Amino acid sequence: MGEDFLRALALVMVIEGMLPFLSPRRFRESLLRAASLEDRPLRLLGLVAMLSGAGLLHFLSTT
């Protein structure tokens, strides 16, 4: 279980690093836009991301 978690964390780090590596200007602009948002839209975005990820994990584990 711990090894799976570390693999998943490594994959997240690879994916998260792609945008700043491929397009630093757009990444910076995205961060500035996100920093100017109120708390509620950021929380909603986080919730949608978590639910989407959990749904995808569930789908993949049942197939």
C-alpha positions as CSV (number, residue, x, y, z in Angstrom):
1,M,0.0,0.0,0.0
2,G,2.8,2.5,0.9
3,E,4.6,1.7,-2.3
4,D,1.4,2.4,-4.4
5,F,1.0,5.7,-2.6
6,L,4.6,6.7,-3.4
7,R,4.1,5.8,-7.1
8,A,0.9,7.8,-7.2
9,L,2.7,10.8,-5.5
10,A,5.5,10.5,-8.1
11,L,3.0,10.5,-10.9
12,V,1.3,13.6,-9.5
13,M,4.7,15.4,-9.3
14,V,5.4,14.5,-12.9
15,I,2.1,15.8,-14.1
16,E,2.2,18.9,-11.9
17,G,5.7,19.7,-13.2
18,M,4.7,19.5,-16.9
19,L,3.0,22.9,-17.2
20,P,5.7,25.0,-15.6
21,F,8.3,23.2,-17.7
22,L,6.5,23.4,-21.0
23,S,5.0,26.9,-20.6
24,P,6.3,28.9,-17.7
25,R,4.6,32.1,-18.8
26,R,1.1,30.5,-19.0
27,F,1.8,28.8,-15.7
28,R,2.7,32.1,-14.0
29,E,-0.4,33.7,-15.5
30,S,-2.6,30.8,-14.2
31,L,-1.1,31.2,-10.7
32,L,-1.8,35.0,-10.7
33,R,-5.4,34.4,-11.8
34,A,-5.9,31.7,-9.1
35,A,-4.4,34.0,-6.4
36,S,-6.9,36.7,-7.3
37,L,-9.9,34.3,-6.8
38,E,-12.0,34.3,-3.7
39,D,-12.0,31.3,-1.4
40,R,-15.3,29.8,-2.6
41,P,-14.3,29.2,-6.2
42,L,-11.0,27.8,-5.2
43,R,-12.7,25.4,-2.8
44,L,-15.2,24.4,-5.5
45,L,-12.4,23.7,-7.9
46,G,-10.6,21.6,-5.3
47,L,-13.8,19.7,-4.6
48,V,-14.4,19.0,-8.3
49,A,-10.8,17.8,-8.7
50,M,-11.0,15.5,-5.7
51,L,-14.4,14.0,-6.7
52,S,-13.2,13.5,-10.3
53,G,-10.0,11.8,-9.1
54,A,-11.9,9.6,-6.6
55,G,-14.5,8.7,-9.3
56,L,-11.7,7.8,-11.8
57,L,-10.0,5.6,-9.2
58,H,-13.2,3.9,-8.4
59,F,-13.9,3.3,-12.1
60,L,-10.4,1.9,-12.7
61,S,-10.5,-0.4,-9.7
62,T,-13.8,-2.0,-10.7
63,T,-12.8,-2.7,-14.3
